[in-house]
Each structure stands twice: as C-alpha cells, then as structure tokens.
Amino acid sequence: MSYKIETTDEETKLLAGIEFDQTRLDHEQYKKQGPLILELLRSLTERNAIPDIRLKYWFDPEYQIGRIKASHKGLFERNGRKGEEIYTHPHF
C-alpha cells in the first residue's frame, strides 16, 4: 500500500519551493515559504487528496498518544496558535 499523496503539476511546483529541513532555513526563507505551504494545503484540501487516516491523525484526539488528550491540531491551539499560523509554524 502506498501512503504517498499524488500531487498535481502545480502542487509539485509549490513543493519545490518549500524547504523541509528546518536547519537550512533562515528567517527570511521561513517567511517566504509560508504562502507556498498555505496554497499547497488549500489545493490538497479542495481536491480531497489527503487520506482520511491522515486527517484523523490531525483532527481526532484519539490519535494523540500521551497524557494530554487533544488532537495534534489542538496541541498547536493550546500553545496559542490559531488558523493559518498553525500551518506555517516550523513544528507543523
């Protein structure tokens, strides 16, 4: 079974502009890639490309192991992140 999310040509271009190795990012690069991340997430969401199991991992508190019972998204919210700033945070 493949867990890879198939991307469109436009999504592949967006991915090329996102650096996933946080040690290679300076503050300016970090700020520049935020809009790319948001555009990629919008595109994947609009075409329902993210598998349900991955969405459950993000939204469902039952998928969070540990003493704090909140979803992974909920953990960001508990730490003061809201809306789009969750998805552009380096720990996302």
Backbone as JSON, one array per atom type, in Angstrom:
{
  "sequence": "MSYKIETTDEETKLLAGIEFDQTRLDHEQYKKQGPLILELLRSLTERNAIPDIRLKYWFDPEYQIGRIKASHKGLFERNGRKGEEIYTHPHF",
  "N": [[0.84, -1.18, 0.0], [0.56, 2.2, -0.83], [1.5, 5.22, 0.69], [1.89, 7.66, -0.24], [0.95, 10.91, -1.22], [-0.49, 11.78, -4.15], [0.45, 14.39, -6.29], [-0.57, 17.32, -8.1], [0.69, 18.97, -11.09], [0.99, 21.7, -10.47], [0.97, 21.62, -7.66], [3.29, 20.17, -7.24], [5.18, 22.03, -8.09], [4.81, 23.96, -6.09], [5.66, 22.48, -3.86], [8.36, 22.25, -4.46], [9.32, 24.71, -3.73], [9.34, 24.7, -1.0], [11.17, 24.29, 1.87], [11.97, 21.59, 3.79], [13.83, 20.85, 5.64], [14.52, 22.18, 8.52], [16.89, 23.18, 9.57], [18.15, 24.37, 7.51], [16.93, 26.72, 6.95], [16.7, 30.24, 7.0], [15.41, 33.16, 8.7], [14.13, 34.85, 6.8], [13.73, 33.13, 4.58], [12.05, 31.32, 5.77], [9.77, 32.94, 6.23], [9.06, 33.48, 3.57], [8.24, 31.03, 2.56], [5.85, 30.43, 3.79], [3.36, 31.33, 2.48], [3.44, 29.54, 0.31], [3.15, 27.06, 1.52], [0.56, 27.32, 2.57], [-0.94, 27.62, 0.21], [-0.47, 25.15, -1.01], [-1.68, 23.42, 0.88], [-4.33, 24.34, 0.65], [-4.93, 23.58, -2.0], [-4.62, 20.75, -1.89], [-6.62, 20.17, -0.04], [-8.96, 21.15, -1.3], [-9.27, 19.36, -3.42], [-9.66, 17.03, -2.1], [-7.43, 15.36, -1.51], [-6.0, 14.46, 0.64], [-5.61, 11.64, 2.58], [-8.16, 10.05, 4.59], [-7.22, 8.83, 6.97], [-4.95, 10.3, 7.59], [-6.07, 12.77, 8.03], [-7.6, 12.2, 10.29], [-5.55, 11.68, 12.11], [-4.63, 14.25, 12.44], [-6.87, 15.76, 13.31], [-8.36, 14.23, 15.21], [-8.62, 13.59, 18.63], [-8.25, 11.04, 19.7], [-6.17, 9.9, 18.39], [-3.9, 10.89, 19.49], [-1.22, 10.12, 21.4], [-0.4, 9.9, 24.77], [-0.46, 11.9, 27.79], [-1.88, 14.25, 27.49], [-4.91, 14.84, 26.17], [-5.71, 15.82, 23.34], [-6.29, 16.74, 19.96], [-3.75, 16.64, 17.38], [-3.8, 19.06, 16.05], [-5.15, 20.47, 18.0], [-3.18, 20.64, 19.98], [-1.44, 22.56, 18.95], [-3.17, 24.72, 19.05], [-3.58, 24.93, 21.81], [-1.14, 25.92, 22.47], [-1.29, 28.49, 21.69], [-1.45, 29.02, 18.96], [-3.32, 29.83, 16.07], [-5.64, 29.29, 13.39], [-4.31, 29.94, 10.16], [-1.69, 30.33, 11.03], [-0.94, 28.07, 12.36], [-0.27, 26.24, 10.38], [1.93, 27.32, 9.18], [3.82, 27.29, 11.07], [7.03, 26.31, 12.26], [7.1, 23.75, 13.53], [5.0, 22.39, 12.48]],
  "CA": [[0.0, 0.0, 0.0], [1.33, 3.44, -0.92], [1.0, 6.3, 1.53], [2.27, 8.91, -0.89], [-0.15, 11.7, -1.78], [-0.2, 12.2, -5.52], [0.32, 15.84, -6.45], [-0.72, 17.86, -9.45], [1.89, 19.7, -11.52], [1.07, 22.95, -9.7], [1.34, 21.26, -6.29], [4.7, 19.78, -7.29], [5.93, 23.29, -8.14], [4.75, 24.54, -4.75], [6.53, 21.67, -3.01], [9.76, 22.55, -4.78], [9.68, 25.95, -3.06], [9.25, 24.52, 0.45], [12.31, 23.61, 2.49], [11.51, 20.83, 4.94], [14.93, 20.76, 6.6], [14.48, 23.44, 9.25], [18.24, 23.67, 9.83], [18.62, 25.09, 6.32], [16.11, 27.91, 6.77], [16.88, 31.44, 7.81], [14.11, 33.77, 8.98], [13.53, 35.35, 5.55], [13.26, 31.98, 3.8], [10.91, 30.79, 6.52], [8.61, 33.8, 5.95], [8.69, 33.37, 2.15], [7.59, 29.76, 2.2], [4.53, 30.34, 4.4], [2.28, 31.34, 1.49], [3.51, 28.32, -0.5], [2.56, 25.99, 2.34], [-0.9, 27.54, 2.63], [-1.5, 27.35, -1.12], [-0.43, 23.7, -1.19], [-2.74, 22.83, 1.71], [-5.64, 24.66, 0.04], [-5.11, 22.76, -3.18], [-4.84, 19.36, -1.47], [-7.92, 20.11, 0.64], [-10.04, 21.36, -2.28], [-9.48, 18.17, -4.24], [-9.78, 15.88, -1.19], [-6.29, 14.5, -1.77], [-5.4, 13.98, 1.89], [-6.36, 10.46, 3.04], [-8.9, 10.18, 5.84], [-6.42, 8.43, 8.12], [-4.08, 11.42, 7.93], [-6.92, 13.82, 8.61], [-7.93, 11.77, 11.66], [-4.35, 11.89, 12.91], [-4.51, 15.69, 12.69], [-8.05, 16.34, 13.96], [-9.01, 13.36, 16.19], [-7.85, 13.45, 19.87], [-7.97, 9.63, 19.98], [-4.92, 9.55, 17.72], [-2.82, 11.51, 20.25], [-0.73, 9.27, 22.48], [0.18, 10.69, 25.85], [-1.4, 12.29, 28.85], [-2.72, 15.35, 27.03], [-5.85, 14.32, 25.19], [-6.16, 16.79, 22.36], [-5.79, 16.38, 18.64], [-2.47, 17.3, 17.07], [-4.16, 20.45, 15.79], [-5.49, 21.03, 19.3], [-1.95, 20.97, 20.7], [-0.99, 23.87, 18.45], [-4.11, 25.72, 19.58], [-3.28, 25.08, 23.24], [0.1, 26.7, 22.56], [-1.53, 29.86, 21.23], [-1.5, 29.17, 17.5], [-4.69, 29.8, 15.54], [-5.84, 29.41, 11.95], [-3.22, 29.7, 9.23], [-0.37, 30.34, 11.67], [-0.63, 26.68, 12.73], [0.29, 25.53, 9.23], [3.21, 27.91, 8.8], [4.73, 27.16, 12.21], [8.1, 25.32, 11.93], [6.84, 22.43, 14.07], [3.95, 21.72, 11.7]],
  "C": [[0.89, 1.25, 0.0], [0.67, 4.53, -0.06], [1.34, 7.66, 0.95], [1.02, 9.61, -1.43], [0.28, 12.14, -3.17], [-0.46, 13.7, -5.65], [0.11, 16.21, -7.91], [0.58, 18.56, -9.83], [2.07, 20.98, -10.71], [1.5, 22.68, -8.26], [2.82, 20.86, -6.22], [5.59, 21.02, -7.35], [5.94, 23.97, -6.77], [5.68, 23.79, -3.8], [8.0, 21.98, -3.23], [10.24, 23.82, -4.07], [9.66, 25.88, -1.54], [10.45, 23.73, 0.94], [11.83, 22.91, 3.75], [12.58, 20.64, 6.0], [15.05, 22.1, 7.31], [15.86, 24.02, 9.54], [18.78, 24.47, 8.66], [17.88, 26.39, 6.08], [16.61, 29.07, 7.62], [15.5, 32.09, 7.94], [13.41, 34.25, 7.71], [12.97, 34.22, 4.7], [12.02, 31.38, 4.46], [9.65, 31.6, 6.22], [8.14, 33.65, 4.5], [7.95, 32.08, 1.84], [6.21, 29.59, 2.84], [3.39, 30.36, 3.4], [2.27, 30.1, 0.59], [2.86, 27.15, 0.23], [1.04, 26.11, 2.37], [-1.56, 27.24, 1.3], [-1.53, 25.84, -1.4], [-1.53, 23.02, -0.37], [-4.13, 23.12, 1.15], [-5.93, 23.75, -1.15], [-5.4, 21.3, -2.81], [-6.21, 19.19, -0.82], [-9.07, 20.22, -0.36], [-10.3, 20.12, -3.13], [-9.52, 16.88, -3.42], [-8.65, 14.87, -1.38], [-5.66, 13.91, -0.51], [-6.25, 12.81, 2.4], [-7.01, 10.68, 4.4], [-8.06, 9.84, 7.07], [-5.47, 9.55, 8.54], [-4.87, 12.57, 8.53], [-7.31, 13.47, 10.05], [-6.75, 11.99, 12.58], [-4.22, 13.35, 13.32], [-5.64, 16.21, 13.56], [-8.61, 15.53, 15.14], [-8.14, 13.19, 17.44], [-7.49, 12.0, 20.19], [-6.65, 9.17, 19.35], [-3.7, 10.15, 18.42], [-2.45, 10.59, 21.41], [-0.11, 10.17, 23.54], [-0.89, 11.13, 26.83], [-2.3, 13.43, 28.44], [-3.62, 14.83, 25.92], [-6.44, 15.45, 24.37], [-5.67, 16.3, 21.02], [-4.44, 17.05, 18.42], [-2.72, 18.77, 16.76], [-4.46, 21.15, 17.11], [-4.27, 21.4, 20.13], [-1.38, 22.31, 20.24], [-1.87, 24.97, 19.02], [-3.88, 25.96, 21.07], [-2.04, 25.94, 23.46], [-0.05, 28.08, 21.92], [-1.54, 30.08, 19.74], [-2.95, 29.03, 17.04], [-4.66, 29.88, 14.01], [-4.6, 29.08, 11.13], [-1.85, 29.64, 9.9], [0.02, 28.94, 12.17], [0.18, 26.03, 11.61], [1.62, 26.12, 8.74], [4.22, 27.87, 9.94], [5.78, 26.09, 11.87], [7.84, 23.92, 12.44], [5.72, 21.69, 13.34], [4.63, 20.83, 10.68]]
}
